Amino acid sequence: IRIPRVAEAEGKGYFEDRRPASNMDPYVVTARIIKTTILNEA
């Protein structure tokens, strides 16, 4: 995951999932990313 420095400095912004394409369900992947990065649930 790539989080721009501006997003960190401003406390808002976007992040990019820079992994290669795969056959995973994008909703499952997005939910897992949110749980790990925003909700801090590993």
N, CA, C and O atoms as a Tripos MOL2 file, in Angstrom:
@<TRIPOS>MOLECULE
protein
  168   167    42     0     0
PROTEIN
NO_CHARGES

@<TRIPOS>ATOM
      1 N           0.8520   -1.1760    0.0000 N.3       1 ILE1
      2 CA          0.0000    0.0000    0.0000 C.3       1 ILE1
      3 C           0.8920    1.2300    0.0000 C.2       1 ILE1
      4 O           1.8820    1.2940    0.7290 O.2       1 ILE1
      5 N           0.5340    2.1980   -0.8180 N.am      2 ARG2
      6 CA          1.2720    3.4640   -0.8960 C.3       2 ARG2
      7 C           0.3820    4.5640   -0.3360 C.2       2 ARG2
      8 O          -0.7320    4.7790   -0.8140 O.2       2 ARG2
      9 N           0.8850    5.2610    0.6870 N.am      3 ILE3
     10 CA          0.1770    6.4010    1.2680 C.3       3 ILE3
     11 C           1.0590    7.6250    1.0670 C.2       3 ILE3
     12 O           2.1510    7.6860    1.6320 O.2       3 ILE3
     13 N           0.6180    8.5990    0.2810 N.am      4 PRO4
     14 CA          1.4380    9.7810    0.0230 C.3       4 PRO4
     15 C           1.7530   10.5460    1.3130 C.2       4 PRO4
     16 O           0.9530   10.5550    2.2480 O.2       4 PRO4
     17 N           2.9130   11.1810    1.3520 N.am      5 ARG5
     18 CA          3.3120   11.9620    2.5290 C.3       5 ARG5
     19 C           2.3340   13.0940    2.8090 C.2       5 ARG5
     20 O           2.0920   13.4350    3.9670 O.2       5 ARG5
     21 N           1.7720   13.6790    1.7560 N.am      6 VAL6
     22 CA          0.7960   14.7610    1.9300 C.3       6 VAL6
     23 C          -0.4250   14.2550    2.7000 C.2       6 VAL6
     24 O          -0.9570   14.9670    3.5520 O.2       6 VAL6
     25 N          -0.8680   13.0420    2.4100 N.am      7 ALA7
     26 CA         -2.0240   12.4820    3.1060 C.3       7 ALA7
     27 C          -1.7210   12.3210    4.5920 C.2       7 ALA7
     28 O          -2.5760   12.5960    5.4350 O.2       7 ALA7
     29 N          -0.5310   11.8850    4.9090 N.am      8 GLU8
     30 CA         -0.1460   11.7440    6.3190 C.3       8 GLU8
     31 C          -0.0620   13.1140    6.9920 C.2       8 GLU8
     32 O          -0.5650   13.2940    8.1010 O.2       8 GLU8
     33 N           0.5620   14.0640    6.3310 N.am      9 ALA9
     34 CA          0.7450   15.3970    6.9090 C.3       9 ALA9
     35 C          -0.5900   16.1070    7.1400 C.2       9 ALA9
     36 O          -0.7660   16.7840    8.1530 O.2       9 ALA9
     37 N          -1.5230   15.9560    6.2090 N.am     10 GLU10
     38 CA         -2.8150   16.6370    6.3160 C.3      10 GLU10
     39 C          -3.8500   15.8350    7.0980 C.2      10 GLU10
     40 O          -4.9020   16.3590    7.4630 O.2      10 GLU10
     41 N          -3.5490   14.5560    7.3570 N.am     11 GLY11
     42 CA         -4.4960   13.7180    8.0760 C.3      11 GLY11
     43 C          -5.6700   13.2720    7.2340 C.2      11 GLY11
     44 O          -6.6710   12.7920    7.7660 O.2      11 GLY11
     45 N          -5.5590   13.4240    5.9190 N.am     12 LYS12
     46 CA         -6.6170   13.0050    4.9970 C.3      12 LYS12
     47 C          -5.9910   12.7940    3.6280 C.2      12 LYS12
     48 O          -4.8650   13.2220    3.3750 O.2      12 LYS12
     49 N          -6.7210   12.1370    2.7570 N.am     13 GLY13
     50 CA         -6.2000   11.9090    1.4160 C.3      13 GLY13
     51 C          -6.5760   10.5260    0.9180 C.2      13 GLY13
     52 O          -7.6770   10.0390    1.1770 O.2      13 GLY13
     53 N          -5.6750    9.9120    0.2180 N.am     14 TYR14
     54 CA         -5.9610    8.6330   -0.4130 C.3      14 TYR14
     55 C          -4.7900    7.6800   -0.2010 C.2      14 TYR14
     56 O          -3.7120    8.0900    0.2280 O.2      14 TYR14
     57 N          -5.0130    6.4160   -0.5030 N.am     15 PHE15
     58 CA         -3.9280    5.4520   -0.5460 C.3      15 PHE15
     59 C          -4.1110    4.5850   -1.7710 C.2      15 PHE15
     60 O          -5.2180    4.4590   -2.2930 O.2      15 PHE15
     61 N          -3.0300    3.9920   -2.2260 N.am     16 GLU16
     62 CA         -3.0640    3.1590   -3.4240 C.3      16 GLU16
     63 C          -2.6540    1.7420   -3.0770 C.2      16 GLU16
     64 O          -1.6830    1.5240   -2.3530 O.2      16 GLU16
     65 N          -3.3890    0.7950   -3.5890 N.am     17 ASP17
     66 CA         -3.0100   -0.6080   -3.4830 C.3      17 ASP17
     67 C          -2.1670   -0.9100   -4.7110 C.2      17 ASP17
     68 O          -2.7020   -1.0120   -5.8150 O.2      17 ASP17
     69 N          -0.8700   -1.0530   -4.5380 N.am     18 ARG18
     70 CA          0.0570   -1.1770   -5.6590 C.3      18 ARG18
     71 C           0.3860   -2.6300   -6.0190 C.2      18 ARG18
     72 O           1.3360   -2.8820   -6.7590 O.2      18 ARG18
     73 N          -0.3870   -3.5760   -5.5050 N.am     19 ARG19
     74 CA         -0.1130   -4.9810   -5.8140 C.3      19 ARG19
     75 C          -0.5290   -5.3090   -7.2460 C.2      19 ARG19
     76 O          -1.3910   -4.6390   -7.8160 O.2      19 ARG19
     77 N           0.0760   -6.3270   -7.8150 N.am     20 PRO20
     78 CA         -0.3490   -6.7670   -9.1580 C.3      20 PRO20
     79 C          -1.8070   -7.2530   -9.1310 C.2      20 PRO20
     80 O          -2.3160   -7.6590   -8.0860 O.2      20 PRO20
     81 N          -2.4480   -7.2070  -10.2600 N.am     21 ALA21
     82 CA         -3.8300   -7.6730  -10.3580 C.3      21 ALA21
     83 C          -3.9160   -9.1500   -9.9910 C.2      21 ALA21
     84 O          -2.9830   -9.9200  -10.2200 O.2      21 ALA21
     85 N          -5.0470   -9.5260   -9.4200 N.am     22 SER22
     86 CA         -5.2440  -10.9230   -9.0490 C.3      22 SER22
     87 C          -6.7100  -11.2830   -9.2490 C.2      22 SER22
     88 O          -7.5020  -10.4690   -9.7240 O.2      22 SER22
     89 N          -7.0500  -12.4790   -8.8900 N.am     23 ASN23
     90 CA         -8.4220  -12.9340   -9.0710 C.3      23 ASN23
     91 C          -9.2260  -12.8310   -7.7750 C.2      23 ASN23
     92 O         -10.2070  -13.5550   -7.6050 O.2      23 ASN23
     93 N          -8.8350  -11.9590   -6.8740 N.am     24 MET24
     94 CA         -9.5270  -11.8060   -5.5960 C.3      24 MET24
     95 C         -10.7310  -10.8750   -5.7360 C.2      24 MET24
     96 O         -10.7560   -9.9980   -6.5990 O.2      24 MET24
     97 N         -11.7120  -11.0800   -4.8840 N.am     25 ASP25
     98 CA        -12.8990  -10.2290   -4.8390 C.3      25 ASP25
     99 C         -12.4940   -8.8480   -4.3140 C.2      25 ASP25
    100 O         -11.9990   -8.7450   -3.1920 O.2      25 ASP25
    101 N         -12.6930   -7.7900   -5.0990 N.am     26 PRO26
    102 CA        -12.2460   -6.4560   -4.6710 C.3      26 PRO26
    103 C         -12.9270   -5.9780   -3.3890 C.2      26 PRO26
    104 O         -12.3390   -5.1960   -2.6430 O.2      26 PRO26
    105 N         -14.1440   -6.4270   -3.1200 N.am     27 TYR27
    106 CA        -14.8410   -6.0230   -1.9000 C.3      27 TYR27
    107 C         -14.2150   -6.6740   -0.6700 C.2      27 TYR27
    108 O         -14.1010   -6.0400    0.3790 O.2      27 TYR27
    109 N         -13.8160   -7.9210   -0.7930 N.am     28 VAL28
    110 CA        -13.1480   -8.6130    0.3120 C.3      28 VAL28
    111 C         -11.7920   -7.9690    0.5820 C.2      28 VAL28
    112 O         -11.4260   -7.7370    1.7350 O.2      28 VAL28
    113 N         -11.0570   -7.6840   -0.4730 N.am     29 VAL29
    114 CA         -9.7390   -7.0610   -0.3310 C.3      29 VAL29
    115 C          -9.8660   -5.6770    0.2960 C.2      29 VAL29
    116 O          -9.1110   -5.3430    1.2090 O.2      29 VAL29
    117 N         -10.8080   -4.8710   -0.1780 N.am     30 THR30
    118 CA        -10.9990   -3.5290    0.3680 C.3      30 THR30
    119 C         -11.3890   -3.5900    1.8410 C.2      30 THR30
    120 O         -10.8890   -2.8040    2.6450 O.2      30 THR30
    121 N         -12.2630   -4.5000    2.1960 N.am     31 ALA31
    122 CA        -12.6670   -4.6440    3.5980 C.3      31 ALA31
    123 C         -11.4740   -5.0020    4.4710 C.2      31 ALA31
    124 O         -11.3300   -4.4750    5.5740 O.2      31 ALA31
    125 N         -10.6210   -5.8900    3.9870 N.am     32 ARG32
    126 CA         -9.4390   -6.2930    4.7610 C.3      32 ARG32
    127 C          -8.4590   -5.1310    4.9120 C.2      32 ARG32
    128 O          -7.8870   -4.9400    5.9850 O.2      32 ARG32
    129 N          -8.2620   -4.3620    3.8540 N.am     33 ILE33
    130 CA         -7.3700   -3.1990    3.9180 C.3      33 ILE33
    131 C          -7.9070   -2.1960    4.9350 C.2      33 ILE33
    132 O          -7.1390   -1.6500    5.7270 O.2      33 ILE33
    133 N          -9.2050   -1.9500    4.9240 N.am     34 ILE34
    134 CA         -9.8080   -1.0000    5.8690 C.3      34 ILE34
    135 C          -9.6650   -1.5000    7.3000 C.2      34 ILE34
    136 O          -9.3120   -0.7310    8.1940 O.2      34 ILE34
    137 N          -9.9380   -2.7850    7.5220 N.am     35 LYS35
    138 CA         -9.7950   -3.3350    8.8710 C.3      35 LYS35
    139 C          -8.3670   -3.1990    9.3800 C.2      35 LYS35
    140 O          -8.1490   -2.8940   10.5530 O.2      35 LYS35
    141 N          -7.3970   -3.4250    8.5040 N.am     36 THR36
    142 CA         -5.9960   -3.3970    8.9060 C.3      36 THR36
    143 C          -5.4620   -1.9810    9.0730 C.2      36 THR36
    144 O          -4.7330   -1.7110   10.0270 O.2      36 THR36
    145 N          -5.8090   -1.0730    8.1670 N.am     37 THR37
    146 CA         -5.1970    0.2570    8.1830 C.3      37 THR37
    147 C          -6.0100    1.2910    8.9500 C.2      37 THR37
    148 O          -5.4280    2.1070    9.6650 O.2      37 THR37
    149 N          -7.3210    1.2850    8.8250 N.am     38 ILE38
    150 CA         -8.1430    2.3190    9.4520 C.3      38 ILE38
    151 C          -8.6270    1.8740   10.8340 C.2      38 ILE38
    152 O          -8.5370    2.6280   11.8030 O.2      38 ILE38
    153 N          -9.1310    0.6660   10.9140 N.am     39 LEU39
    154 CA         -9.6850    0.1830   12.1750 C.3      39 LEU39
    155 C          -8.6390   -0.4720   13.0650 C.2      39 LEU39
    156 O          -8.9080   -0.7550   14.2320 O.2      39 LEU39
    157 N          -7.4440   -0.7140   12.5250 N.am     40 ASN40
    158 CA         -6.3230   -1.3120   13.2600 C.3      40 ASN40
    159 C          -6.6840   -2.6680   13.8480 C.2      40 ASN40
    160 O          -6.3140   -2.9710   14.9820 O.2      40 ASN40
    161 N          -7.4000   -3.4810   13.0910 N.am     41 GLU41
    162 CA         -7.7610   -4.8370   13.4960 C.3      41 GLU41
    163 C          -6.9700   -5.8140   12.6450 C.2      41 GLU41
    164 O          -7.3170   -6.0560   11.4890 O.2      41 GLU41
    165 N          -5.9260   -6.3670   13.2010 N.am     42 ALA42
    166 CA         -5.0830   -7.2900   12.4270 C.3      42 ALA42
    167 C          -5.6210   -8.6850   12.4400 C.2      42 ALA42
    168 O          -5.0300   -9.5800   11.8370 O.2      42 ALA42
@<TRIPOS>BOND
     1     1     2 1
     2     2     3 1
     3     3     4 2
     4     3     5 am
     5     5     6 1
     6     6     7 1
     7     7     8 2
     8     7     9 am
     9     9    10 1
    10    10    11 1
    11    11    12 2
    12    11    13 am
    13    13    14 1
    14    14    15 1
    15    15    16 2
    16    15    17 am
    17    17    18 1
    18    18    19 1
    19    19    20 2
    20    19    21 am
    21    21    22 1
    22    22    23 1
    23    23    24 2
    24    23    25 am
    25    25    26 1
    26    26    27 1
    27    27    28 2
    28    27    29 am
    29    29    30 1
    30    30    31 1
    31    31    32 2
    32    31    33 am
    33    33    34 1
    34    34    35 1
    35    35    36 2
    36    35    37 am
    37    37    38 1
    38    38    39 1
    39    39    40 2
    40    39    41 am
    41    41    42 1
    42    42    43 1
    43    43    44 2
    44    43    45 am
    45    45    46 1
    46    46    47 1
    47    47    48 2
    48    47    49 am
    49    49    50 1
    50    50    51 1
    51    51    52 2
    52    51    53 am
    53    53    54 1
    54    54    55 1
    55    55    56 2
    56    55    57 am
    57    57    58 1
    58    58    59 1
    59    59    60 2
    60    59    61 am
    61    61    62 1
    62    62    63 1
    63    63    64 2
    64    63    65 am
    65    65    66 1
    66    66    67 1
    67    67    68 2
    68    67    69 am
    69    69    70 1
    70    70    71 1
    71    71    72 2
    72    71    73 am
    73    73    74 1
    74    74    75 1
    75    75    76 2
    76    75    77 am
    77    77    78 1
    78    78    79 1
    79    79    80 2
    80    79    81 am
    81    81    82 1
    82    82    83 1
    83    83    84 2
    84    83    85 am
    85    85    86 1
    86    86    87 1
    87    87    88 2
    88    87    89 am
    89    89    90 1
    90    90    91 1
    91    91    92 2
    92    91    93 am
    93    93    94 1
    94    94    95 1
    95    95    96 2
    96    95    97 am
    97    97    98 1
    98    98    99 1
    99    99   100 2
   100    99   101 am
   101   101   102 1
   102   102   103 1
   103   103   104 2
   104   103   105 am
   105   105   106 1
   106   106   107 1
   107   107   108 2
   108   107   109 am
   109   109   110 1
   110   110   111 1
   111   111   112 2
   112   111   113 am
   113   113   114 1
   114   114   115 1
   115   115   116 2
   116   115   117 am
   117   117   118 1
   118   118   119 1
   119   119   120 2
   120   119   121 am
   121   121   122 1
   122   122   123 1
   123   123   124 2
   124   123   125 am
   125   125   126 1
   126   126   127 1
   127   127   128 2
   128   127   129 am
   129   129   130 1
   130   130   131 1
   131   131   132 2
   132   131   133 am
   133   133   134 1
   134   134   135 1
   135   135   136 2
   136   135   137 am
   137   137   138 1
   138   138   139 1
   139   139   140 2
   140   139   141 am
   141   141   142 1
   142   142   143 1
   143   143   144 2
   144   143   145 am
   145   145   146 1
   146   146   147 1
   147   147   148 2
   148   147   149 am
   149   149   150 1
   150   150   151 1
   151   151   152 2
   152   151   153 am
   153   153   154 1
   154   154   155 1
   155   155   156 2
   156   155   157 am
   157   157   158 1
   158   158   159 1
   159   159   160 2
   160   159   161 am
   161   161   162 1
   162   162   163 1
   163   163   164 2
   164   163   165 am
   165   165   166 1
   166   166   167 1
   167   167   168 2
@<TRIPOS>SUBSTRUCTURE
     1 ILE1         2 RESIDUE 1 A ILE
     2 ARG2         6 RESIDUE 1 A ARG
     3 ILE3        10 RESIDUE 1 A ILE
     4 PRO4        14 RESIDUE 1 A PRO
     5 ARG5        18 RESIDUE 1 A ARG
     6 VAL6        22 RESIDUE 1 A VAL
     7 ALA7        26 RESIDUE 1 A ALA
     8 GLU8        30 RESIDUE 1 A GLU
     9 ALA9        34 RESIDUE 1 A ALA
    10 GLU10       38 RESIDUE 1 A GLU
    11 GLY11       42 RESIDUE 1 A GLY
    12 LYS12       46 RESIDUE 1 A LYS
    13 GLY13       50 RESIDUE 1 A GLY
    14 TYR14       54 RESIDUE 1 A TYR
    15 PHE15       58 RESIDUE 1 A PHE
    16 GLU16       62 RESIDUE 1 A GLU
    17 ASP17       66 RESIDUE 1 A ASP
    18 ARG18       70 RESIDUE 1 A ARG
    19 ARG19       74 RESIDUE 1 A ARG
    20 PRO20       78 RESIDUE 1 A PRO
    21 ALA21       82 RESIDUE 1 A ALA
    22 SER22       86 RESIDUE 1 A SER
    23 ASN23       90 RESIDUE 1 A ASN
    24 MET24       94 RESIDUE 1 A MET
    25 ASP25       98 RESIDUE 1 A ASP
    26 PRO26      102 RESIDUE 1 A PRO
    27 TYR27      106 RESIDUE 1 A TYR
    28 VAL28      110 RESIDUE 1 A VAL
    29 VAL29      114 RESIDUE 1 A VAL
    30 THR30      118 RESIDUE 1 A THR
    31 ALA31      122 RESIDUE 1 A ALA
    32 ARG32      126 RESIDUE 1 A ARG
    33 ILE33      130 RESIDUE 1 A ILE
    34 ILE34      134 RESIDUE 1 A ILE
    35 LYS35      138 RESIDUE 1 A LYS
    36 THR36      142 RESIDUE 1 A THR
    37 THR37      146 RESIDUE 1 A THR
    38 ILE38      150 RESIDUE 1 A ILE
    39 LEU39      154 RESIDUE 1 A LEU
    40 ASN40      158 RESIDUE 1 A ASN
    41 GLU41      162 RESIDUE 1 A GLU
    42 ALA42      166 RESIDUE 1 A ALA
